[in-house]
């Protein structure tokens, strides 16, 4: 859970920093940097094509996992533990 929270803090911090220093084009450039991946094909290594749809789908998936883990952890702390001693 802590790693996912750290991810979102860093993601938001760098988004704000890139926007403040270079505007929206710097933010998009950074998103392309973190959203692209290198894949191996038979004749070499290639960068995958970046798209807003894939990037946003990935970010929403990470956000959904973060929120789900948060609520599960919160709920498990509220539930009394059964002690079979």
N, CA, C and O atoms as a Maestro MAE file, in Angstrom:
{
 s_m_m2io_version
 :::
 2.0.0
}

f_m_ct {
 s_m_title
 :::
 protein
 m_atom[340] {
  # First column is atom index #
  i_m_mmod_type
  r_m_x_coord
  r_m_y_coord
  r_m_z_coord
  i_m_residue_number
  s_m_chain_name
  s_m_pdb_residue_name
  s_m_pdb_atom_name
  i_m_atomic_number
  :::
  1 25 0.828 -1.195 0.000 1 A "UNK " " N  " 7
  2 3 0.000 0.000 0.000 1 A "UNK " " CA " 6
  3 2 0.871 1.257 0.000 1 A "UNK " " C  " 6
  4 15 0.586 2.230 -0.698 1 A "UNK " " O  " 8
  5 25 1.924 1.213 0.789 2 A "UNK " " N  " 7
  6 3 2.815 2.364 0.881 2 A "UNK " " CA " 6
  7 2 3.488 2.693 -0.446 2 A "UNK " " C  " 6
  8 15 3.700 3.863 -0.767 2 A "UNK " " O  " 8
  9 25 3.822 1.659 -1.215 3 A "UNK " " N  " 7
  10 3 4.447 1.890 -2.521 3 A "UNK " " CA " 6
  11 2 3.481 2.571 -3.490 3 A "UNK " " C  " 6
  12 15 3.881 3.433 -4.273 3 A "UNK " " O  " 8
  13 25 2.218 2.182 -3.430 4 A "UNK " " N  " 7
  14 3 1.244 2.810 -4.316 4 A "UNK " " CA " 6
  15 2 0.986 4.264 -3.929 4 A "UNK " " C  " 6
  16 15 0.821 5.122 -4.797 4 A "UNK " " O  " 8
  17 25 0.952 4.534 -2.644 5 A "UNK " " N  " 7
  18 3 0.806 5.926 -2.189 5 A "UNK " " CA " 6
  19 2 2.025 6.739 -2.639 5 A "UNK " " C  " 6
  20 15 1.884 7.865 -3.116 5 A "UNK " " O  " 8
  21 25 3.214 6.163 -2.485 6 A "UNK " " N  " 7
  22 3 4.432 6.850 -2.930 6 A "UNK " " CA " 6
  23 2 4.380 7.101 -4.440 6 A "UNK " " C  " 6
  24 15 4.797 8.162 -4.904 6 A "UNK " " O  " 8
  25 25 3.874 6.136 -5.203 7 A "UNK " " N  " 7
  26 3 3.740 6.312 -6.648 7 A "UNK " " CA " 6
  27 2 2.888 7.530 -6.961 7 A "UNK " " C  " 6
  28 15 3.267 8.356 -7.791 7 A "UNK " " O  " 8
  29 25 1.733 7.650 -6.300 8 A "UNK " " N  " 7
  30 3 0.835 8.770 -6.593 8 A "UNK " " CA " 6
  31 2 1.416 10.105 -6.148 8 A "UNK " " C  " 6
  32 15 1.220 11.117 -6.821 8 A "UNK " " O  " 8
  33 25 2.126 10.122 -5.027 9 A "UNK " " N  " 7
  34 3 2.764 11.366 -4.579 9 A "UNK " " CA " 6
  35 2 3.805 11.810 -5.598 9 A "UNK " " C  " 6
  36 15 3.859 12.984 -5.963 9 A "UNK " " O  " 8
  37 25 4.635 10.872 -6.057 10 A "UNK " " N  " 7
  38 3 5.663 11.201 -7.047 10 A "UNK " " CA " 6
  39 2 5.031 11.601 -8.373 10 A "UNK " " C  " 6
  40 15 5.473 12.559 -9.008 10 A "UNK " " O  " 8
  41 25 4.001 10.874 -8.796 11 A "UNK " " N  " 7
  42 3 3.321 11.175 -10.053 11 A "UNK " " CA " 6
  43 2 2.742 12.586 -10.042 11 A "UNK " " C  " 6
  44 15 2.918 13.336 -11.002 11 A "UNK " " O  " 8
  45 25 2.061 12.948 -8.976 12 A "UNK " " N  " 7
  46 3 1.452 14.280 -8.874 12 A "UNK " " CA " 6
  47 2 2.530 15.357 -8.765 12 A "UNK " " C  " 6
  48 15 2.422 16.411 -9.391 12 A "UNK " " O  " 8
  49 25 3.575 15.091 -7.967 13 A "UNK " " N  " 7
  50 3 4.659 16.052 -7.815 13 A "UNK " " CA " 6
  51 2 5.332 16.349 -9.155 13 A "UNK " " C  " 6
  52 15 5.520 17.511 -9.515 13 A "UNK " " O  " 8
  53 25 5.695 15.292 -9.897 14 A "UNK " " N  " 7
  54 3 6.369 15.510 -11.177 14 A "UNK " " CA " 6
  55 2 5.442 16.148 -12.209 14 A "UNK " " C  " 6
  56 15 5.898 16.930 -13.043 14 A "UNK " " O  " 8
  57 25 4.159 15.830 -12.166 15 A "UNK " " N  " 7
  58 3 3.225 16.479 -13.081 15 A "UNK " " CA " 6
  59 2 3.193 17.983 -12.826 15 A "UNK " " C  " 6
  60 15 3.240 18.776 -13.766 15 A "UNK " " O  " 8
  61 25 3.114 18.370 -11.571 16 A "UNK " " N  " 7
  62 3 3.097 19.798 -11.222 16 A "UNK " " CA " 6
  63 2 4.430 20.450 -11.584 16 A "UNK " " C  " 6
  64 15 4.462 21.552 -12.131 16 A "UNK " " O  " 8
  65 25 5.537 19.754 -11.271 17 A "UNK " " N  " 7
  66 3 6.854 20.314 -11.580 17 A "UNK " " CA " 6
  67 2 7.046 20.505 -13.088 17 A "UNK " " C  " 6
  68 15 7.513 21.556 -13.527 17 A "UNK " " O  " 8
  69 25 6.690 19.501 -13.871 18 A "UNK " " N  " 7
  70 3 6.846 19.607 -15.332 18 A "UNK " " CA " 6
  71 2 5.956 20.709 -15.901 18 A "UNK " " C  " 6
  72 15 6.359 21.422 -16.820 18 A "UNK " " O  " 8
  73 25 4.750 20.849 -15.356 19 A "UNK " " N  " 7
  74 3 3.855 21.906 -15.828 19 A "UNK " " CA " 6
  75 2 4.411 23.280 -15.481 19 A "UNK " " C  " 6
  76 15 4.335 24.205 -16.290 19 A "UNK " " O  " 8
  77 25 4.972 23.420 -14.277 20 A "UNK " " N  " 7
  78 3 5.507 24.712 -13.848 20 A "UNK " " CA " 6
  79 2 6.753 25.103 -14.638 20 A "UNK " " C  " 6
  80 15 6.973 26.285 -14.903 20 A "UNK " " O  " 8
  81 25 7.567 24.121 -15.016 21 A "UNK " " N  " 7
  82 3 8.814 24.455 -15.709 21 A "UNK " " CA " 6
  83 2 8.689 24.481 -17.223 21 A "UNK " " C  " 6
  84 15 9.414 25.219 -17.889 21 A "UNK " " O  " 8
  85 25 7.765 23.673 -17.785 22 A "UNK " " N  " 7
  86 3 7.714 23.608 -19.241 22 A "UNK " " CA " 6
  87 2 6.337 23.639 -19.850 22 A "UNK " " C  " 6
  88 15 6.197 23.528 -21.068 22 A "UNK " " O  " 8
  89 25 5.324 23.787 -19.037 23 A "UNK " " N  " 7
  90 3 3.966 23.846 -19.560 23 A "UNK " " CA " 6
  91 2 3.409 22.469 -19.892 23 A "UNK " " C  " 6
  92 15 3.969 21.442 -19.509 23 A "UNK " " O  " 8
  93 25 2.304 22.474 -20.607 24 A "UNK " " N  " 7
  94 3 1.608 21.219 -20.889 24 A "UNK " " CA " 6
  95 2 2.406 20.299 -21.806 24 A "UNK " " C  " 6
  96 15 2.276 19.078 -21.716 24 A "UNK " " O  " 8
  97 25 3.231 20.865 -22.690 25 A "UNK " " N  " 7
  98 3 4.030 20.006 -23.569 25 A "UNK " " CA " 6
  99 2 5.076 19.223 -22.777 25 A "UNK " " C  " 6
  100 15 5.385 18.083 -23.126 25 A "UNK " " O  " 8
  101 25 5.623 19.815 -21.723 26 A "UNK " " N  " 7
  102 3 6.575 19.098 -20.871 26 A "UNK " " CA " 6
  103 2 5.881 17.981 -20.105 26 A "UNK " " C  " 6
  104 15 6.463 16.915 -19.902 26 A "UNK " " O  " 8
  105 25 4.644 18.211 -19.677 27 A "UNK " " N  " 7
  106 3 3.876 17.179 -18.975 27 A "UNK " " CA " 6
  107 2 3.611 16.009 -19.911 27 A "UNK " " C  " 6
  108 15 3.795 14.853 -19.531 27 A "UNK " " O  " 8
  109 25 3.182 16.307 -21.129 28 A "UNK " " N  " 7
  110 3 2.908 15.245 -22.105 28 A "UNK " " CA " 6
  111 2 4.193 14.485 -22.424 28 A "UNK " " C  " 6
  112 15 4.168 13.261 -22.546 28 A "UNK " " O  " 8
  113 25 5.303 15.187 -22.560 29 A "UNK " " N  " 7
  114 3 6.582 14.525 -22.807 29 A "UNK " " CA " 6
  115 2 6.966 13.585 -21.683 29 A "UNK " " C  " 6
  116 15 7.475 12.491 -21.927 29 A "UNK " " O  " 8
  117 25 6.722 14.009 -20.449 30 A "UNK " " N  " 7
  118 3 7.021 13.151 -19.298 30 A "UNK " " CA " 6
  119 2 6.074 11.966 -19.261 30 A "UNK " " C  " 6
  120 15 6.503 10.848 -18.972 30 A "UNK " " O  " 8
  121 25 4.792 12.183 -19.549 31 A "UNK " " N  " 7
  122 3 3.836 11.074 -19.606 31 A "UNK " " CA " 6
  123 2 4.247 10.059 -20.673 31 A "UNK " " C  " 6
  124 15 4.132 8.851 -20.464 31 A "UNK " " O  " 8
  125 25 4.727 10.553 -21.813 32 A "UNK " " N  " 7
  126 3 5.183 9.643 -22.863 32 A "UNK " " CA " 6
  127 2 6.402 8.862 -22.400 32 A "UNK " " C  " 6
  128 15 6.557 7.687 -22.733 32 A "UNK " " O  " 8
  129 25 7.258 9.509 -21.640 33 A "UNK " " N  " 7
  130 3 8.454 8.852 -21.129 33 A "UNK " " CA " 6
  131 2 8.090 7.709 -20.176 33 A "UNK " " C  " 6
  132 15 8.619 6.605 -20.302 33 A "UNK " " O  " 8
  133 25 7.198 7.969 -19.234 34 A "UNK " " N  " 7
  134 3 6.866 6.923 -18.259 34 A "UNK " " CA " 6
  135 2 5.859 5.921 -18.810 34 A "UNK " " C  " 6
  136 15 5.737 4.818 -18.277 34 A "UNK " " O  " 8
  137 25 5.139 6.283 -19.861 35 A "UNK " " N  " 7
  138 3 4.116 5.397 -20.406 35 A "UNK " " CA " 6
  139 2 4.583 4.494 -21.523 35 A "UNK " " C  " 6
  140 15 3.880 3.551 -21.887 35 A "UNK " " O  " 8
  141 25 5.750 4.758 -22.073 36 A "UNK " " N  " 7
  142 3 6.227 3.915 -23.165 36 A "UNK " " CA " 6
  143 2 7.051 2.767 -22.596 36 A "UNK " " C  " 6
  144 15 7.584 2.852 -21.489 36 A "UNK " " O  " 8
  145 25 7.144 1.716 -23.357 37 A "UNK " " N  " 7
  146 3 7.951 0.576 -22.930 37 A "UNK " " CA " 6
  147 2 8.714 0.030 -24.123 37 A "UNK " " C  " 6
  148 15 8.342 0.239 -25.278 37 A "UNK " " O  " 8
  149 25 9.774 -0.664 -23.814 38 A "UNK " " N  " 7
  150 3 10.605 -1.269 -24.849 38 A "UNK " " CA " 6
  151 2 10.269 -2.749 -24.924 38 A "UNK " " C  " 6
  152 15 10.266 -3.441 -23.906 38 A "UNK " " O  " 8
  153 25 9.988 -3.233 -26.116 39 A "UNK " " N  " 7
  154 3 9.674 -4.641 -26.317 39 A "UNK " " CA " 6
  155 2 10.670 -5.241 -27.302 39 A "UNK " " C  " 6
  156 15 11.185 -4.564 -28.191 39 A "UNK " " O  " 8
  157 25 10.920 -6.521 -27.115 40 A "UNK " " N  " 7
  158 3 11.844 -7.202 -28.016 40 A "UNK " " CA " 6
  159 2 11.054 -7.933 -29.096 40 A "UNK " " C  " 6
  160 15 10.116 -8.679 -28.813 40 A "UNK " " O  " 8
  161 25 11.454 -7.700 -30.318 41 A "UNK " " N  " 7
  162 3 10.904 -8.434 -31.447 41 A "UNK " " CA " 6
  163 2 12.042 -9.196 -32.092 41 A "UNK " " C  " 6
  164 15 13.195 -9.041 -31.688 41 A "UNK " " O  " 8
  165 25 11.750 -9.997 -33.065 42 A "UNK " " N  " 7
  166 3 12.763 -10.892 -33.616 42 A "UNK " " CA " 6
  167 2 14.009 -10.173 -34.136 42 A "UNK " " C  " 6
  168 15 15.100 -10.742 -34.082 42 A "UNK " " O  " 8
  169 25 13.884 -8.967 -34.627 43 A "UNK " " N  " 7
  170 3 15.060 -8.296 -35.184 43 A "UNK " " CA " 6
  171 2 15.574 -7.134 -34.337 43 A "UNK " " C  " 6
  172 15 16.358 -6.324 -34.832 43 A "UNK " " O  " 8
  173 25 15.158 -7.030 -33.082 44 A "UNK " " N  " 7
  174 3 15.689 -5.979 -32.228 44 A "UNK " " CA " 6
  175 2 14.701 -5.510 -31.172 44 A "UNK " " C  " 6
  176 15 13.645 -6.106 -30.960 44 A "UNK " " O  " 8
  177 25 15.081 -4.426 -30.522 45 A "UNK " " N  " 7
  178 3 14.269 -3.820 -29.469 45 A "UNK " " CA " 6
  179 2 13.564 -2.599 -30.040 45 A "UNK " " C  " 6
  180 15 14.158 -1.824 -30.789 45 A "UNK " " O  " 8
  181 25 12.298 -2.432 -29.685 46 A "UNK " " N  " 7
  182 3 11.502 -1.318 -30.195 46 A "UNK " " CA " 6
  183 2 10.722 -0.652 -29.072 46 A "UNK " " C  " 6
  184 15 10.313 -1.298 -28.107 46 A "UNK " " O  " 8
  185 25 10.530 0.632 -29.216 47 A "UNK " " N  " 7
  186 3 9.676 1.372 -28.293 47 A "UNK " " CA " 6
  187 2 8.231 1.214 -28.749 47 A "UNK " " C  " 6
  188 15 7.927 1.365 -29.932 47 A "UNK " " O  " 8
  189 25 7.340 0.909 -27.804 48 A "UNK " " N  " 7
  190 3 5.934 0.787 -28.170 48 A "UNK " " CA " 6
  191 2 5.356 2.159 -28.467 48 A "UNK " " C  " 6
  192 15 5.832 3.167 -27.946 48 A "UNK " " O  " 8
  193 25 4.337 2.196 -29.298 49 A "UNK " " N  " 7
  194 3 3.690 3.456 -29.644 49 A "UNK " " CA " 6
  195 2 2.884 3.938 -28.444 49 A "UNK " " C  " 6
  196 15 2.093 3.187 -27.874 49 A "UNK " " O  " 8
  197 25 3.092 5.199 -28.067 50 A "UNK " " N  " 7
  198 3 2.407 5.778 -26.920 50 A "UNK " " CA " 6
  199 2 1.053 6.308 -27.351 50 A "UNK " " C  " 6
  200 15 0.916 6.877 -28.434 50 A "UNK " " O  " 8
  201 25 0.047 6.119 -26.496 51 A "UNK " " N  " 7
  202 3 -1.268 6.700 -26.776 51 A "UNK " " CA " 6
  203 2 -1.910 7.138 -25.470 51 A "UNK " " C  " 6
  204 15 -1.671 6.560 -24.410 51 A "UNK " " O  " 8
  205 25 -2.725 8.168 -25.575 52 A "UNK " " N  " 7
  206 3 -3.454 8.662 -24.405 52 A "UNK " " CA " 6
  207 2 -4.339 7.575 -23.817 52 A "UNK " " C  " 6
  208 15 -4.438 7.450 -22.596 52 A "UNK " " O  " 8
  209 25 -4.980 6.794 -24.666 53 A "UNK " " N  " 7
  210 3 -5.916 5.769 -24.194 53 A "UNK " " CA " 6
  211 2 -5.203 4.740 -23.310 53 A "UNK " " C  " 6
  212 15 -5.678 4.416 -22.222 53 A "UNK " " O  " 8
  213 25 -4.070 4.233 -23.781 54 A "UNK " " N  " 7
  214 3 -3.325 3.246 -22.997 54 A "UNK " " CA " 6
  215 2 -2.796 3.863 -21.709 54 A "UNK " " C  " 6
  216 15 -2.852 3.243 -20.647 54 A "UNK " " O  " 8
  217 25 -2.281 5.087 -21.809 55 A "UNK " " N  " 7
  218 3 -1.721 5.740 -20.631 55 A "UNK " " CA " 6
  219 2 -2.803 5.969 -19.574 55 A "UNK " " C  " 6
  220 15 -2.602 5.651 -18.401 55 A "UNK " " O  " 8
  221 25 -3.941 6.516 -19.983 56 A "UNK " " N  " 7
  222 3 -5.013 6.782 -19.023 56 A "UNK " " CA " 6
  223 2 -5.599 5.490 -18.460 56 A "UNK " " C  " 6
  224 15 -5.939 5.429 -17.279 56 A "UNK " " O  " 8
  225 25 -5.721 4.454 -19.297 57 A "UNK " " N  " 7
  226 3 -6.221 3.165 -18.809 57 A "UNK " " CA " 6
  227 2 -5.279 2.601 -17.747 57 A "UNK " " C  " 6
  228 15 -5.731 2.054 -16.741 57 A "UNK " " O  " 8
  229 25 -3.987 2.734 -17.968 58 A "UNK " " N  " 7
  230 3 -3.006 2.261 -16.995 58 A "UNK " " CA " 6
  231 2 -3.102 3.054 -15.692 58 A "UNK " " C  " 6
  232 15 -3.073 2.472 -14.608 58 A "UNK " " O  " 8
  233 25 -3.216 4.374 -15.794 59 A "UNK " " N  " 7
  234 3 -3.308 5.201 -14.588 59 A "UNK " " CA " 6
  235 2 -4.593 4.916 -13.811 59 A "UNK " " C  " 6
  236 15 -4.572 4.854 -12.582 59 A "UNK " " O  " 8
  237 25 -5.704 4.745 -14.516 60 A "UNK " " N  " 7
  238 3 -6.964 4.424 -13.827 60 A "UNK " " CA " 6
  239 2 -6.896 3.047 -13.179 60 A "UNK " " C  " 6
  240 15 -7.465 2.849 -12.105 60 A "UNK " " O  " 8
  241 25 -6.211 2.090 -13.807 61 A "UNK " " N  " 7
  242 3 -6.057 0.765 -13.206 61 A "UNK " " CA " 6
  243 2 -5.239 0.852 -11.917 61 A "UNK " " C  " 6
  244 15 -5.594 0.238 -10.910 61 A "UNK " " O  " 8
  245 25 -4.147 1.615 -11.951 62 A "UNK " " N  " 7
  246 3 -3.332 1.791 -10.747 62 A "UNK " " CA " 6
  247 2 -4.133 2.504 -9.666 62 A "UNK " " C  " 6
  248 15 -4.039 2.149 -8.491 62 A "UNK " " O  " 8
  249 25 -4.922 3.508 -10.050 63 A "UNK " " N  " 7
  250 3 -5.759 4.216 -9.082 63 A "UNK " " CA " 6
  251 2 -6.810 3.283 -8.488 63 A "UNK " " C  " 6
  252 15 -7.047 3.322 -7.281 63 A "UNK " " O  " 8
  253 25 -7.439 2.452 -9.301 64 A "UNK " " N  " 7
  254 3 -8.445 1.517 -8.803 64 A "UNK " " CA " 6
  255 2 -7.834 0.518 -7.825 64 A "UNK " " C  " 6
  256 15 -8.431 0.212 -6.793 64 A "UNK " " O  " 8
  257 25 -6.657 0.016 -8.145 65 A "UNK " " N  " 7
  258 3 -5.974 -0.919 -7.240 65 A "UNK " " CA " 6
  259 2 -5.616 -0.224 -5.935 65 A "UNK " " C  " 6
  260 15 -5.788 -0.796 -4.858 65 A "UNK " " O  " 8
  261 25 -5.121 1.003 -6.024 66 A "UNK " " N  " 7
  262 3 -4.764 1.762 -4.819 66 A "UNK " " CA " 6
  263 2 -5.988 1.966 -3.926 66 A "UNK " " C  " 6
  264 15 -5.928 1.722 -2.721 66 A "UNK " " O  " 8
  265 25 -7.096 2.413 -4.516 67 A "UNK " " N  " 7
  266 3 -8.307 2.650 -3.724 67 A "UNK " " CA " 6
  267 2 -8.873 1.357 -3.155 67 A "UNK " " C  " 6
  268 15 -9.321 1.330 -2.009 67 A "UNK " " O  " 8
  269 25 -8.858 0.285 -3.945 68 A "UNK " " N  " 7
  270 3 -9.364 -0.997 -3.453 68 A "UNK " " CA " 6
  271 2 -8.541 -1.483 -2.264 68 A "UNK " " C  " 6
  272 15 -9.103 -1.929 -1.264 68 A "UNK " " O  " 8
  273 25 -7.228 -1.402 -2.366 69 A "UNK " " N  " 7
  274 3 -6.379 -1.822 -1.247 69 A "UNK " " CA " 6
  275 2 -6.581 -0.945 -0.026 69 A "UNK " " C  " 6
  276 15 -6.565 -1.435 1.103 69 A "UNK " " O  " 8
  277 25 -6.772 0.348 -0.244 70 A "UNK " " N  " 7
  278 3 -7.016 1.266 0.872 70 A "UNK " " CA " 6
  279 2 -8.290 0.888 1.612 70 A "UNK " " C  " 6
  280 15 -8.295 0.798 2.840 70 A "UNK " " O  " 8
  281 25 -9.374 0.666 0.867 71 A "UNK " " N  " 7
  282 3 -10.642 0.353 1.514 71 A "UNK " " CA " 6
  283 2 -10.646 -1.030 2.155 71 A "UNK " " C  " 6
  284 15 -11.283 -1.221 3.191 71 A "UNK " " O  " 8
  285 25 -9.952 -1.995 1.566 72 A "UNK " " N  " 7
  286 3 -9.838 -3.320 2.184 72 A "UNK " " CA " 6
  287 2 -9.047 -3.229 3.473 72 A "UNK " " C  " 6
  288 15 -9.428 -3.820 4.483 72 A "UNK " " O  " 8
  289 25 -7.942 -2.487 3.443 73 A "UNK " " N  " 7
  290 3 -7.133 -2.319 4.651 73 A "UNK " " CA " 6
  291 2 -7.906 -1.585 5.731 73 A "UNK " " C  " 6
  292 15 -7.846 -1.949 6.905 73 A "UNK " " O  " 8
  293 25 -8.620 -0.568 5.336 74 A "UNK " " N  " 7
  294 3 -9.418 0.213 6.299 74 A "UNK " " CA " 6
  295 2 -10.512 -0.645 6.917 74 A "UNK " " C  " 6
  296 15 -10.764 -0.575 8.120 74 A "UNK " " O  " 8
  297 25 -11.157 -1.455 6.086 75 A "UNK " " N  " 7
  298 3 -12.232 -2.315 6.577 75 A "UNK " " CA " 6
  299 2 -11.689 -3.401 7.505 75 A "UNK " " C  " 6
  300 15 -12.318 -3.739 8.507 75 A "UNK " " O  " 8
  301 25 -10.527 -3.940 7.169 76 A "UNK " " N  " 7
  302 3 -9.959 -4.996 8.013 76 A "UNK " " CA " 6
  303 2 -9.520 -4.457 9.369 76 A "UNK " " C  " 6
  304 15 -9.512 -5.201 10.349 76 A "UNK " " O  " 8
  305 25 -9.160 -3.200 9.446 77 A "UNK " " N  " 7
  306 3 -8.795 -2.608 10.738 77 A "UNK " " CA " 6
  307 2 -10.018 -2.372 11.614 77 A "UNK " " C  " 6
  308 15 -9.907 -2.384 12.840 77 A "UNK " " O  " 8
  309 25 -11.173 -2.159 11.012 78 A "UNK " " N  " 7
  310 3 -12.402 -1.914 11.773 78 A "UNK " " CA " 6
  311 2 -13.023 -3.191 12.315 78 A "UNK " " C  " 6
  312 15 -13.670 -3.177 13.362 78 A "UNK " " O  " 8
  313 25 -12.827 -4.300 11.600 79 A "UNK " " N  " 7
  314 3 -13.454 -5.547 11.997 79 A "UNK " " CA " 6
  315 2 -12.742 -6.124 13.222 79 A "UNK " " C  " 6
  316 15 -11.513 -6.181 13.268 79 A "UNK " " O  " 8
  317 25 -13.529 -6.551 14.213 80 A "UNK " " N  " 7
  318 3 -12.896 -7.159 15.386 80 A "UNK " " CA " 6
  319 2 -12.291 -8.511 15.024 80 A "UNK " " C  " 6
  320 15 -12.834 -9.252 14.204 80 A "UNK " " O  " 8
  321 25 -11.193 -8.807 15.631 81 A "UNK " " N  " 7
  322 3 -10.520 -10.082 15.371 81 A "UNK " " CA " 6
  323 2 -11.078 -11.149 16.290 81 A "UNK " " C  " 6
  324 15 -11.337 -10.902 17.468 81 A "UNK " " O  " 8
  325 25 -11.258 -12.332 15.740 82 A "UNK " " N  " 7
  326 3 -11.701 -13.460 16.539 82 A "UNK " " CA " 6
  327 2 -10.488 -14.101 17.195 82 A "UNK " " C  " 6
  328 15 -9.525 -14.476 16.526 82 A "UNK " " O  " 8
  329 25 -10.551 -14.216 18.488 83 A "UNK " " N  " 7
  330 3 -9.444 -14.817 19.235 83 A "UNK " " CA " 6
  331 2 -9.924 -16.180 19.739 83 A "UNK " " C  " 6
  332 15 -10.770 -16.264 20.630 83 A "UNK " " O  " 8
  333 25 -9.380 -17.223 19.165 84 A "UNK " " N  " 7
  334 3 -9.772 -18.582 19.562 84 A "UNK " " CA " 6
  335 2 -8.737 -19.159 20.518 84 A "UNK " " C  " 6
  336 15 -8.118 -20.177 20.209 84 A "UNK " " O  " 8
  337 25 -8.542 -18.540 21.653 85 A "UNK " " N  " 7
  338 3 -7.559 -19.011 22.640 85 A "UNK " " CA " 6
  339 2 -8.195 -19.887 23.658 85 A "UNK " " C  " 6
  340 15 -7.517 -20.373 24.564 85 A "UNK " " O  " 8
  :::
 }
 m_bond[339] {
  # First column is bond index #
  i_m_from
  i_m_to
  i_m_order
  :::
  1 1 2 1
  2 2 3 1
  3 3 4 2
  4 3 5 1
  5 5 6 1
  6 6 7 1
  7 7 8 2
  8 7 9 1
  9 9 10 1
  10 10 11 1
  11 11 12 2
  12 11 13 1
  13 13 14 1
  14 14 15 1
  15 15 16 2
  16 15 17 1
  17 17 18 1
  18 18 19 1
  19 19 20 2
  20 19 21 1
  21 21 22 1
  22 22 23 1
  23 23 24 2
  24 23 25 1
  25 25 26 1
  26 26 27 1
  27 27 28 2
  28 27 29 1
  29 29 30 1
  30 30 31 1
  31 31 32 2
  32 31 33 1
  33 33 34 1
  34 34 35 1
  35 35 36 2
  36 35 37 1
  37 37 38 1
  38 38 39 1
  39 39 40 2
  40 39 41 1
  41 41 42 1
  42 42 43 1
  43 43 44 2
  44 43 45 1
  45 45 46 1
  46 46 47 1
  47 47 48 2
  48 47 49 1
  49 49 50 1
  50 50 51 1
  51 51 52 2
  52 51 53 1
  53 53 54 1
  54 54 55 1
  55 55 56 2
  56 55 57 1
  57 57 58 1
  58 58 59 1
  59 59 60 2
  60 59 61 1
  61 61 62 1
  62 62 63 1
  63 63 64 2
  64 63 65 1
  65 65 66 1
  66 66 67 1
  67 67 68 2
  68 67 69 1
  69 69 70 1
  70 70 71 1
  71 71 72 2
  72 71 73 1
  73 73 74 1
  74 74 75 1
  75 75 76 2
  76 75 77 1
  77 77 78 1
  78 78 79 1
  79 79 80 2
  80 79 81 1
  81 81 82 1
  82 82 83 1
  83 83 84 2
  84 83 85 1
  85 85 86 1
  86 86 87 1
  87 87 88 2
  88 87 89 1
  89 89 90 1
  90 90 91 1
  91 91 92 2
  92 91 93 1
  93 93 94 1
  94 94 95 1
  95 95 96 2
  96 95 97 1
  97 97 98 1
  98 98 99 1
  99 99 100 2
  100 99 101 1
  101 101 102 1
  102 102 103 1
  103 103 104 2
  104 103 105 1
  105 105 106 1
  106 106 107 1
  107 107 108 2
  108 107 109 1
  109 109 110 1
  110 110 111 1
  111 111 112 2
  112 111 113 1
  113 113 114 1
  114 114 115 1
  115 115 116 2
  116 115 117 1
  117 117 118 1
  118 118 119 1
  119 119 120 2
  120 119 121 1
  121 121 122 1
  122 122 123 1
  123 123 124 2
  124 123 125 1
  125 125 126 1
  126 126 127 1
  127 127 128 2
  128 127 129 1
  129 129 130 1
  130 130 131 1
  131 131 132 2
  132 131 133 1
  133 133 134 1
  134 134 135 1
  135 135 136 2
  136 135 137 1
  137 137 138 1
  138 138 139 1
  139 139 140 2
  140 139 141 1
  141 141 142 1
  142 142 143 1
  143 143 144 2
  144 143 145 1
  145 145 146 1
  146 146 147 1
  147 147 148 2
  148 147 149 1
  149 149 150 1
  150 150 151 1
  151 151 152 2
  152 151 153 1
  153 153 154 1
  154 154 155 1
  155 155 156 2
  156 155 157 1
  157 157 158 1
  158 158 159 1
  159 159 160 2
  160 159 161 1
  161 161 162 1
  162 162 163 1
  163 163 164 2
  164 163 165 1
  165 165 166 1
  166 166 167 1
  167 167 168 2
  168 167 169 1
  169 169 170 1
  170 170 171 1
  171 171 172 2
  172 171 173 1
  173 173 174 1
  174 174 175 1
  175 175 176 2
  176 175 177 1
  177 177 178 1
  178 178 179 1
  179 179 180 2
  180 179 181 1
  181 181 182 1
  182 182 183 1
  183 183 184 2
  184 183 185 1
  185 185 186 1
  186 186 187 1
  187 187 188 2
  188 187 189 1
  189 189 190 1
  190 190 191 1
  191 191 192 2
  192 191 193 1
  193 193 194 1
  194 194 195 1
  195 195 196 2
  196 195 197 1
  197 197 198 1
  198 198 199 1
  199 199 200 2
  200 199 201 1
  201 201 202 1
  202 202 203 1
  203 203 204 2
  204 203 205 1
  205 205 206 1
  206 206 207 1
  207 207 208 2
  208 207 209 1
  209 209 210 1
  210 210 211 1
  211 211 212 2
  212 211 213 1
  213 213 214 1
  214 214 215 1
  215 215 216 2
  216 215 217 1
  217 217 218 1
  218 218 219 1
  219 219 220 2
  220 219 221 1
  221 221 222 1
  222 222 223 1
  223 223 224 2
  224 223 225 1
  225 225 226 1
  226 226 227 1
  227 227 228 2
  228 227 229 1
  229 229 230 1
  230 230 231 1
  231 231 232 2
  232 231 233 1
  233 233 234 1
  234 234 235 1
  235 235 236 2
  236 235 237 1
  237 237 238 1
  238 238 239 1
  239 239 240 2
  240 239 241 1
  241 241 242 1
  242 242 243 1
  243 243 244 2
  244 243 245 1
  245 245 246 1
  246 246 247 1
  247 247 248 2
  248 247 249 1
  249 249 250 1
  250 250 251 1
  251 251 252 2
  252 251 253 1
  253 253 254 1
  254 254 255 1
  255 255 256 2
  256 255 257 1
  257 257 258 1
  258 258 259 1
  259 259 260 2
  260 259 261 1
  261 261 262 1
  262 262 263 1
  263 263 264 2
  264 263 265 1
  265 265 266 1
  266 266 267 1
  267 267 268 2
  268 267 269 1
  269 269 270 1
  270 270 271 1
  271 271 272 2
  272 271 273 1
  273 273 274 1
  274 274 275 1
  275 275 276 2
  276 275 277 1
  277 277 278 1
  278 278 279 1
  279 279 280 2
  280 279 281 1
  281 281 282 1
  282 282 283 1
  283 283 284 2
  284 283 285 1
  285 285 286 1
  286 286 287 1
  287 287 288 2
  288 287 289 1
  289 289 290 1
  290 290 291 1
  291 291 292 2
  292 291 293 1
  293 293 294 1
  294 294 295 1
  295 295 296 2
  296 295 297 1
  297 297 298 1
  298 298 299 1
  299 299 300 2
  300 299 301 1
  301 301 302 1
  302 302 303 1
  303 303 304 2
  304 303 305 1
  305 305 306 1
  306 306 307 1
  307 307 308 2
  308 307 309 1
  309 309 310 1
  310 310 311 1
  311 311 312 2
  312 311 313 1
  313 313 314 1
  314 314 315 1
  315 315 316 2
  316 315 317 1
  317 317 318 1
  318 318 319 1
  319 319 320 2
  320 319 321 1
  321 321 322 1
  322 322 323 1
  323 323 324 2
  324 323 325 1
  325 325 326 1
  326 326 327 1
  327 327 328 2
  328 327 329 1
  329 329 330 1
  330 330 331 1
  331 331 332 2
  332 331 333 1
  333 333 334 1
  334 334 335 1
  335 335 336 2
  336 335 337 1
  337 337 338 1
  338 338 339 1
  339 339 340 2
  :::
 }
}
